[in-house]
Amino acid sequence: MPLPTETAADFYPDREILSSRVFEAPMAEVFSAWTNPEILARWWGPKGFTKTFREFNPTPGGEWRSRFMGPAEEP
């Protein structure tokens, strides 16, 4: 199933998400866990859901568009 072409980011371009948490792990590993989509898909989001990244550019001004599909939505 194709991802929708319009997202909340299209309707609210002036909004951003800020998340903060302290991890007892090397900084490079934490950075990689957030910026490598293959690693991110393994742990981010609800358990049992598939994550699809349409765009993934986690840099200032970049875009990140993803979709979660629950077990009932799997083809």
N, C-alpha and C positions, 0 to 999 in steps of 0.2 A: 504494500500500500504506500503510495507516495506521501511525502510529508506535505502539510499545508504550506502554501506560499506566503500567507500573511500570518504574522505572529504578534504577540503582545508588544514586542519591541518595535514593530511597525507603527503601532497606534500610540505608544508612549516612548518616543525616542529620547526623551530627557531623563529617563529613569535608569537607575543602575542598582545592582545588587552588591552589597558589601557583607562579607562573611569573615568572622574572626574566630580562631580557636588555637589552642596551644597543644602541640604534639611532642611527645618525647621520642623524637626520631631525628636523624640528620636532616638539615635543611634541604639538601639536594634531593633526598628521597621524597620529602613532602612536596617540593616543587614539581618533581616529575609525576607524582600521583595526581596532581591537579592539571598538568599541562600536556600529558601524554594520553591521548584519547583511548588507547588500548588498555592502559592501566586504570584510567578513570572509569571506564565502562564496567570494570570488575567490582568496584566498591560503591560508586555513587548512585544513589537512588534506591527505590524500594527493592527489597529482596525478591528474587524470582522474576523481575522485569528485565526485558531486553532494552538496551539503550542504543539508539541510532544517532549518529552525529551527521547532520547535513552540512554544517559549516563549523569549523573549529579553529579559531585564531585567537587564543587567549593573550592578546597583547593590547596595549592601550589603543583604543579605537577599533579593535578587531571585533568580529562577530562570532558568537557561539550559539548555534541553533541545534537543539537536540529533541529527541522524542523518546518517551518511555512507552513500552508496550507490555501490558500485563499478560499473564498466561492465557487468559481468555481471548486475547486479541491476536495471538500467534497464528500464522497461516497453517 
